[in-house]
Amino acid sequence: MKKLLVLLSFCAITNLYSQSWKFSSGGNAFDGKYKTAYVQGKGSEFPYNKPLLTVNLYNDESLNFYIASAGYFQSESETSVKWIFSNEPKVIYITEDLSISKDNKIIFLNSFKNSITREYLSRLDFINKLKTASRVDVRISDKYDDNDIAFKLSGSSKAINFVISKKYKNKIEAIKKEIELEYELKRIEIEKKLILENEEKEKRELIVKNISSLLNNYNLSEIELDKVISKIISYSKIENFNLDSIASLNIESTKTLSAHLNLLDQNDVLIYKIEYIEYAIGSYINKLKTQRRGMDSLHISKLIKFHKLSKDESNNLLKAVLNLSPSKKSLLTDFDSLSVNLPSKFISDPSINLINTKNKSEKSIPYASRLIPEYIKQLTVKRERDIIDRSLFLLSKYQLTKEEELKIINSFQVDKLSKTKALEITTAQIVINRKVPGLTKIALYNKSGKNIYTINIIGKTFAKQLKRKISKLKLG
């Protein structure tokens, strides 16, 4: 319908260019009647320098307002229209809501915003403004170019009054009244809603004040208080509990320093537990961390002191233990001893372990060799000395002289037994090798009879001495 009206009226005025307003009417039995008013303007862009500003009304129902022959426009070219009336030189009216015909030659105008008041005029109110000025300047812009147009408004009142019928005005007036009534009803509804919201706000402020006072003991910052209170309010809506039923609360910290907020009623019965709120109470968690670190430091220092480490190595080990990730099962204060272990058949490198004898658990501290190298060296030397002493003790049945013992010690590559504990050696035996004259073997065995290590000593004199001792032992 709109397309047909535009086509009919556009064809009717195409050959009637004039810089004063003209008006006419027409129609047919099939499509109905129309009235149109138009004026030819003067544009700055050739060949679009004879644009038309048109107002038409179809069957007293459908109003069209458009500019034609002012350019070739595309929907994606970001077209906008600006207006300045001669009687309002400081005000620019902006049309952003517009549509473009299929042939891209006509701009249909739908919205008109006052650049100063930011208010919008209806299409009919804007068209009526054409009757009060002598001229209107128009700038049509897109992302490619501008076309500045001037339309004279001489005779516009008579032309527009011809088009805008009383029936149409009455219809628009009725619509306005309906909108105004709807607006008034909406305003009343909004006022009621605001009253309820204010009452709810006041109630909420009292509740928030109460909750804030309950959180005073935790010395939270304002931001943290807001986060916790927002969390409580949010959960009250989700879990459907009353905020005014909260009589007390407490923050429950876990071994890993996560935190849960317990909300209690006046009988200390749990209303709801909000889990994992540590992100919202950073300052309180930091305070707990500081307290726990102090307790951990004192406790672990006592365990380390037992080993009599140097000051530097004690500090290295203490720092490493305190930096361990928190455990869900045990606190550092739950461990009652600390062991330093040299390599054995079960472990390839030195290790440090915290031990909880109560629940029979252990926690490993990595990089033992880096943390306490001197202490491990001391333990290694002691182990080697213990292995030598143990071996000589087991060989005491041969009644060795100090000189013979020294010969054995000097031939003992004790580092080959770096994973052996002294008490694992249960038997020591001297063997004279008959195939190789002057070769004496001293074999060390564990309780299973497995040869752990053999000391090879070459020397005929030493071999003869030990051979006599073996014979004497057998005879005895």
C-alpha positions as CSV (number, residue, x, y, z in Angstrom):
1,M,0.0,0.0,0.0
2,K,2.8,2.4,1.0
3,K,4.7,1.5,-2.1
4,L,1.7,2.1,-4.4
5,L,1.0,5.4,-2.8
6,V,4.6,6.6,-3.2
7,L,4.7,5.4,-6.8
8,L,1.4,7.2,-7.7
9,S,2.2,10.4,-6.0
10,F,5.8,10.4,-7.2
11,C,4.7,9.9,-10.8
12,A,2.2,12.7,-10.4
13,I,4.7,15.3,-9.3
14,T,7.7,14.2,-11.3
15,N,7.0,16.7,-14.0
16,L,5.8,19.5,-11.7
17,Y,9.1,20.7,-10.2
18,S,8.6,23.9,-8.2
19,Q,10.3,25.7,-5.3
20,S,6.9,26.5,-3.7
21,W,4.7,23.9,-2.2
22,K,2.1,22.2,-4.4
23,F,-0.6,19.7,-3.5
24,S,-3.0,17.3,-5.3
25,S,-5.1,14.3,-4.8
26,G,-5.9,11.1,-6.7
27,G,-6.6,7.4,-6.6
28,N,-8.8,4.7,-8.0
29,A,-11.5,2.2,-7.1
30,F,-9.0,-0.6,-6.4
31,D,-6.4,1.2,-4.3
32,G,-8.3,4.0,-2.7
33,K,-7.6,7.7,-2.5
34,Y,-4.5,9.7,-1.6
35,K,-3.5,13.3,-1.0
36,T,0.0,14.6,-1.5
37,A,1.9,17.8,-0.9
38,Y,5.5,18.4,-2.1
39,V,8.2,20.9,-2.8
40,Q,11.3,20.8,-4.9
41,G,14.5,21.8,-3.2
42,K,18.0,22.7,-4.4
43,G,20.8,20.2,-3.7
44,S,24.6,20.5,-3.7
45,E,25.4,17.2,-5.4
46,F,24.8,16.7,-9.2
47,P,22.8,14.9,-10.6
48,Y,20.9,14.9,-7.3
49,N,20.4,18.7,-7.1
50,K,16.6,18.7,-7.6
51,P,15.3,16.7,-4.6
52,L,11.6,16.4,-3.5
53,L,10.3,16.7,0.0
54,T,6.9,15.0,0.1
55,V,4.0,14.4,2.5
56,N,1.1,12.1,1.5
57,L,-1.8,10.4,3.2
58,Y,-3.5,7.3,1.9
59,N,-7.2,6.7,2.7
60,D,-6.9,9.0,5.7
61,E,-4.9,6.3,7.5
62,S,-1.4,5.9,6.3
63,L,0.9,8.9,6.4
64,N,4.2,9.0,4.5
65,F,7.0,11.6,4.8
66,Y,10.0,11.2,2.5
67,I,12.8,12.7,0.5
68,A,13.2,11.6,-3.1
69,S,15.8,12.2,-5.9
70,A,18.4,13.3,-3.4
71,G,20.9,10.5,-4.0
72,Y,21.4,6.7,-4.3
73,F,21.2,5.2,-0.8
74,Q,21.9,1.7,0.6
75,S,20.9,0.3,3.9
76,E,24.5,-0.5,4.8
77,S,25.8,3.0,4.0
78,E,24.8,4.4,7.5
79,T,22.6,7.1,6.1
80,S,21.4,9.9,8.4
81,V,19.4,13.1,7.9
82,K,19.9,16.5,9.8
83,W,17.5,19.4,9.7
84,I,17.7,23.1,10.6
85,F,14.7,25.4,10.5
86,S,15.0,29.1,9.7
87,N,13.1,30.0,12.9
88,E,15.3,27.7,15.0
89,P,18.8,28.3,13.7
90,K,20.6,26.8,16.7
91,V,18.6,23.6,16.9
92,I,19.5,20.5,14.7
93,Y,16.9,17.8,14.3
94,I,18.4,14.4,13.6
95,T,16.7,11.5,11.8
96,E,18.3,8.2,12.6
97,D,15.3,6.0,12.2
98,L,14.7,5.8,8.5
99,S,14.1,3.3,5.7
100,I,15.1,3.2,2.1
101,S,13.0,2.2,-0.9
102,K,14.0,-0.9,-3.0
103,D,15.3,1.3,-5.9
104,N,17.5,3.1,-3.3
105,K,16.2,6.6,-4.4
106,I,13.7,7.4,-1.6
107,I,14.4,8.0,2.1
108,F,11.3,7.4,4.4
109,L,11.7,9.5,7.5
110,N,10.5,8.1,10.9
111,S,12.2,9.8,13.8
112,F,13.2,13.4,14.7
113,K,15.4,14.1,17.7
114,N,16.1,17.6,19.0
115,S,19.9,17.9,19.4
116,I,19.6,20.2,22.4
117,T,16.7,18.7,24.5
118,R,17.3,15.2,23.2
119,E,13.6,14.8,22.9
120,Y,11.9,13.1,20.0
121,L,9.1,14.6,17.9
122,S,6.3,12.5,16.3
123,R,6.2,12.5,12.5
124,L,3.0,14.6,12.5
125,D,4.5,17.2,15.0
126,F,7.6,17.5,12.9
127,I,5.6,17.9,9.6
128,N,3.6,20.7,11.4
129,K,6.9,22.5,12.0
130,L,7.3,22.9,8.2
131,K,4.3,25.3,8.4
132,T,6.0,27.7,10.9
133,A,9.3,28.4,9.2
134,S,10.2,30.0,5.8
135,R,13.0,27.5,5.0
136,V,14.5,24.2,6.1
137,D,18.1,23.1,5.4
138,V,18.7,19.4,5.2
139,R,22.0,17.5,5.2
140,I,21.8,13.9,4.0
141,S,25.0,12.0,5.0
142,D,26.3,8.5,4.6
143,K,29.8,7.1,5.0
144,Y,30.6,8.1,1.4
145,D,29.4,11.7,1.1
146,D,27.1,14.6,2.2
147,N,24.3,16.3,0.1
148,D,23.2,19.7,1.4
149,I,19.7,20.6,0.4
150,A,17.5,23.7,0.9
151,F,13.7,23.5,0.8
152,K,11.6,26.7,0.7
153,L,8.5,26.5,2.9
154,S,6.4,29.1,1.1
155,G,2.8,27.7,0.8
156,S,3.6,24.8,3.1
157,S,0.7,25.5,5.5
158,K,-2.0,25.3,2.9
159,A,-0.5,22.3,1.2
160,I,0.0,20.3,4.4
161,N,-3.4,21.2,5.7
162,F,-4.8,19.9,2.4
163,V,-3.1,16.5,3.0
164,I,-3.6,16.1,6.8
165,S,-7.3,15.5,7.1
166,K,-9.4,16.1,10.2
167,K,-10.2,12.4,10.4
168,Y,-6.5,11.5,10.5
169,K,-5.8,14.2,13.1
170,N,-8.6,12.8,15.3
171,K,-7.2,9.3,14.9
172,I,-3.7,10.5,15.9
173,E,-5.2,12.4,18.8
174,A,-7.1,9.3,20.0
175,I,-3.9,7.3,19.8
176,K,-2.1,10.0,21.8
177,K,-4.7,9.9,24.5
178,E,-4.5,6.2,24.6
179,I,-0.8,6.4,25.0
180,E,-1.1,9.1,27.7
181,L,-3.5,6.9,29.6
182,E,-1.3,3.9,29.3
183,Y,1.7,6.1,30.4
184,E,-0.3,7.4,33.4
185,L,-1.3,3.8,34.4
186,K,2.4,2.8,34.0
187,R,3.5,5.8,36.1
188,I,1.1,4.8,38.9
189,E,2.4,1.2,38.7
190,I,6.0,2.4,38.8
191,E,5.2,4.7,41.8
192,K,3.7,1.7,43.7
193,K,6.7,-0.4,42.8
194,L,9.1,2.3,44.0
195,I,7.2,2.5,47.3
196,L,7.6,-1.2,47.8
197,E,11.2,-1.1,46.7
198,N,11.9,1.7,49.2
199,E,10.3,-0.3,52.0
200,E,12.3,-3.3,50.9
201,K,15.4,-1.2,50.7
202,E,14.9,0.1,54.2
203,K,14.3,-3.4,55.5
204,R,17.4,-4.6,53.7
205,E,19.5,-1.8,55.1
206,L,18.5,-2.8,58.6
207,I,19.4,-6.4,57.9
208,V,22.7,-5.4,56.3
209,K,23.5,-3.3,59.3
210,N,22.8,-6.3,61.6
211,I,24.9,-8.7,59.5
212,S,27.7,-6.1,59.3
213,S,27.7,-5.9,63.1
214,L,27.9,-9.7,63.3
215,L,31.0,-9.6,61.1
216,N,32.8,-6.9,63.1
217,N,35.0,-9.4,64.9
218,Y,36.6,-10.5,61.7
219,N,37.9,-7.0,60.8
220,L,37.0,-7.2,57.2
221,S,37.5,-4.3,54.8
222,E,34.4,-2.5,53.4
223,I,34.9,-4.2,50.0
224,E,35.1,-7.6,51.7
225,L,32.0,-6.8,53.9
226,D,30.1,-5.9,50.7
227,K,31.1,-9.2,49.0
228,V,30.1,-11.3,52.0
229,I,26.8,-9.5,52.5
230,S,26.0,-9.8,48.8
231,K,26.7,-13.5,49.0
232,I,24.4,-13.9,52.0
233,I,21.6,-12.0,50.2
234,S,22.1,-13.9,47.0
235,Y,21.9,-17.3,48.8
236,S,18.9,-16.2,50.8
237,K,17.0,-15.8,47.5
238,I,18.3,-19.0,46.0
239,E,17.8,-21.2,49.1
240,N,14.7,-19.3,50.3
241,F,15.7,-18.4,53.9
242,N,14.9,-15.1,55.7
243,L,17.7,-12.7,56.3
244,D,16.1,-11.4,59.5
245,S,16.3,-14.9,61.0
246,I,20.1,-14.7,61.2
247,A,21.1,-14.1,64.8
248,S,24.8,-15.0,64.7
249,L,27.4,-16.3,62.3
250,N,30.9,-17.7,62.2
251,I,33.6,-18.3,59.7
252,E,34.9,-21.9,59.6
253,S,38.4,-22.3,58.2
254,T,39.7,-25.6,56.8
255,K,43.2,-27.2,56.9
256,T,43.8,-25.9,53.4
257,L,42.6,-22.4,54.5
258,S,39.4,-22.5,52.6
259,A,36.6,-20.8,54.5
260,H,32.9,-21.5,55.0
261,L,30.3,-19.1,56.5
262,N,27.8,-20.6,58.9
263,L,24.6,-18.7,59.4
264,L,22.8,-19.5,62.7
265,D,19.4,-18.6,64.2
266,Q,18.8,-17.4,67.8
267,N,19.0,-21.0,69.0
268,D,22.4,-21.5,67.3
269,V,20.8,-23.9,64.8
270,L,22.4,-23.8,61.4
271,I,20.3,-21.9,58.8
272,Y,22.7,-22.3,55.9
273,K,26.4,-22.9,55.2
274,I,27.9,-20.8,52.4
275,E,31.0,-22.8,51.3
276,Y,34.3,-21.5,49.9
277,I,34.1,-17.8,50.6
278,E,37.8,-17.3,51.1
279,Y,38.1,-15.3,47.9
280,A,35.7,-12.7,49.5
281,I,37.6,-12.4,52.8
282,G,41.2,-12.1,51.7
283,S,42.4,-10.0,54.7
284,Y,41.0,-12.5,57.2
285,I,42.5,-15.5,55.3
286,N,45.9,-13.7,55.2
287,K,45.6,-13.2,59.0
288,L,44.9,-16.9,59.5
289,K,47.9,-17.7,57.2
290,T,50.2,-15.5,59.3
291,Q,49.0,-17.1,62.5
292,R,49.3,-20.6,61.1
293,R,52.7,-19.9,59.6
294,G,53.9,-18.7,63.1
295,M,52.6,-21.9,64.8
296,D,54.0,-24.1,62.0
297,S,57.4,-22.4,62.2
298,L,57.7,-23.0,66.0
299,H,56.6,-26.6,65.7
300,I,58.8,-27.6,62.7
301,S,61.8,-25.7,64.2
302,K,61.6,-28.1,67.2
303,L,61.5,-31.1,64.9
304,I,64.5,-29.8,63.0
305,K,66.5,-29.0,66.1
306,F,66.6,-32.7,67.0
307,H,69.0,-33.2,64.0
308,K,71.5,-30.5,65.1
309,L,71.8,-29.0,61.6
310,S,73.8,-25.9,60.9
311,K,72.0,-22.6,61.1
312,D,71.9,-22.1,57.4
313,E,70.7,-25.7,56.7
314,S,68.1,-25.4,59.5
315,N,66.7,-22.2,57.8
316,N,66.8,-23.8,54.4
317,L,64.8,-26.8,55.6
318,L,62.3,-24.7,57.6
319,K,61.6,-22.5,54.6
320,A,61.1,-25.6,52.4
321,V,58.6,-27.2,54.9
322,L,56.6,-24.0,55.4
323,N,56.3,-23.6,51.6
324,L,54.7,-27.0,51.2
325,S,51.2,-27.0,49.7
326,P,48.5,-27.3,52.5
327,S,47.1,-30.8,52.9
328,K,43.4,-31.7,53.4
329,K,44.4,-34.5,55.8
330,S,47.1,-33.0,58.0
331,L,48.4,-29.7,59.3
332,L,52.1,-29.3,59.7
333,T,51.6,-29.3,63.5
334,D,50.1,-32.8,63.2
335,F,53.5,-34.2,62.4
336,D,55.5,-35.3,65.4
337,S,58.9,-36.1,63.9
338,L,61.2,-35.4,60.9
339,S,63.4,-38.1,59.4
340,V,66.4,-37.7,57.1
341,N,67.1,-40.9,55.1
342,L,70.1,-41.8,53.1
343,P,69.8,-43.9,49.9
344,S,68.7,-47.6,50.4
345,K,67.4,-50.4,48.3
346,F,64.1,-48.6,48.4
347,I,65.1,-45.1,47.6
348,S,67.8,-43.9,45.2
349,D,68.4,-40.4,46.7
350,P,68.5,-38.9,50.1
351,S,65.1,-38.0,51.4
352,I,63.4,-35.9,54.1
353,N,60.0,-36.9,55.5
354,L,57.6,-35.5,58.1
355,I,56.0,-38.3,60.0
356,N,52.7,-38.4,61.8
357,T,52.8,-41.5,64.0
358,K,49.2,-41.1,65.1
359,N,47.7,-41.7,61.7
360,K,50.8,-43.4,60.2
361,S,51.3,-40.8,57.4
362,E,54.3,-39.2,55.9
363,K,54.9,-36.0,53.9
364,S,58.0,-35.8,51.7
365,I,60.1,-32.6,51.4
366,P,61.8,-32.6,48.0
367,Y,65.4,-31.7,47.1
368,A,67.1,-33.0,50.3
369,S,70.6,-32.9,48.8
370,R,70.2,-29.2,48.0
371,L,68.6,-28.2,51.3
372,I,71.0,-29.9,53.8
373,P,74.1,-31.1,51.8
374,E,76.5,-30.9,54.8
375,Y,74.2,-32.8,57.1
376,I,73.7,-35.6,54.5
377,K,77.5,-35.7,54.1
378,Q,77.8,-36.1,57.9
379,L,75.2,-38.9,57.8
380,T,77.0,-40.6,54.9
381,V,80.4,-40.5,56.7
382,K,78.7,-41.9,59.9
383,R,77.1,-44.7,57.9
384,E,80.4,-45.6,56.3
385,R,82.1,-45.6,59.7
386,D,79.3,-47.8,61.1
387,I,79.7,-50.3,58.2
388,I,83.4,-50.5,58.8
389,D,82.9,-50.9,62.6
390,R,80.2,-53.5,62.0
391,S,82.4,-55.5,59.6
392,L,85.4,-55.4,62.0
393,F,83.1,-56.5,64.8
394,L,81.9,-59.5,62.7
395,L,85.6,-60.3,61.9
396,S,86.7,-60.1,65.6
397,K,86.4,-63.9,65.7
398,Y,89.6,-64.0,63.7
399,Q,91.5,-62.1,66.3
400,L,92.9,-59.6,63.8
401,T,95.7,-57.3,64.8
402,K,95.4,-53.5,64.5
403,E,97.8,-53.7,61.5
404,E,95.6,-56.3,59.8
405,E,92.4,-54.3,60.6
406,L,94.0,-51.2,59.1
407,K,94.9,-53.2,55.9
408,I,91.3,-54.2,55.6
409,I,90.0,-50.7,56.2
410,N,92.4,-49.3,53.6
411,S,91.1,-51.9,51.0
412,F,87.4,-51.3,51.9
413,Q,85.6,-49.3,49.2
414,V,82.8,-48.4,51.5
415,D,81.2,-46.1,49.1
416,K,80.1,-49.2,47.2
417,L,77.8,-49.8,50.1
418,S,76.0,-46.4,49.9
419,K,72.6,-48.0,50.0
420,T,73.4,-50.5,52.8
421,K,72.8,-50.0,56.5
422,A,75.4,-51.4,58.9
423,L,72.9,-53.7,60.7
424,E,72.0,-55.3,57.4
425,I,75.5,-57.0,57.5
426,T,75.1,-60.1,59.6
427,T,78.1,-62.2,58.7
428,A,81.7,-61.5,57.6
429,Q,84.0,-64.3,56.3
430,I,87.7,-64.4,55.3
431,V,88.3,-66.6,52.2
432,I,91.8,-67.5,50.9
433,N,91.7,-67.8,47.2
434,R,93.7,-70.9,46.2
435,K,93.7,-70.2,42.5
436,V,95.3,-66.8,42.9
437,P,98.2,-66.9,45.3
438,G,98.3,-63.9,47.6
439,L,94.6,-62.9,47.1
440,T,92.5,-62.7,50.2
441,K,88.7,-62.1,50.0
442,I,86.6,-60.8,52.9
443,A,82.9,-61.5,52.1
444,L,80.1,-59.6,53.8
445,Y,76.6,-61.3,53.9
446,N,73.1,-60.3,54.9
447,K,70.7,-62.4,57.0
448,S,69.5,-64.1,53.9
449,G,73.0,-65.3,53.2
450,K,73.4,-63.1,50.1
451,N,76.8,-61.6,49.5
452,I,76.5,-57.9,49.9
453,Y,80.1,-56.9,49.3
454,T,83.6,-58.5,48.9
455,I,86.8,-56.8,50.0
456,N,89.8,-58.0,47.8
457,I,93.2,-57.7,49.3
458,I,96.4,-58.7,47.5
459,G,99.5,-59.6,49.5
460,K,101.2,-63.0,50.1
461,T,102.3,-62.1,53.6
462,F,98.8,-60.9,54.6
463,A,97.3,-64.0,53.0
464,K,99.6,-66.3,55.0
465,Q,98.8,-64.5,58.2
466,L,95.1,-64.8,57.7
467,K,95.4,-68.4,56.6
468,R,96.9,-69.3,59.9
469,K,94.2,-67.4,61.7
470,I,91.5,-69.4,59.7
471,S,93.2,-72.7,60.6
472,K,93.5,-71.7,64.2
473,L,89.8,-70.8,64.2
474,K,88.9,-74.1,62.7
475,L,91.0,-76.1,65.1
476,G,89.5,-74.1,68.0
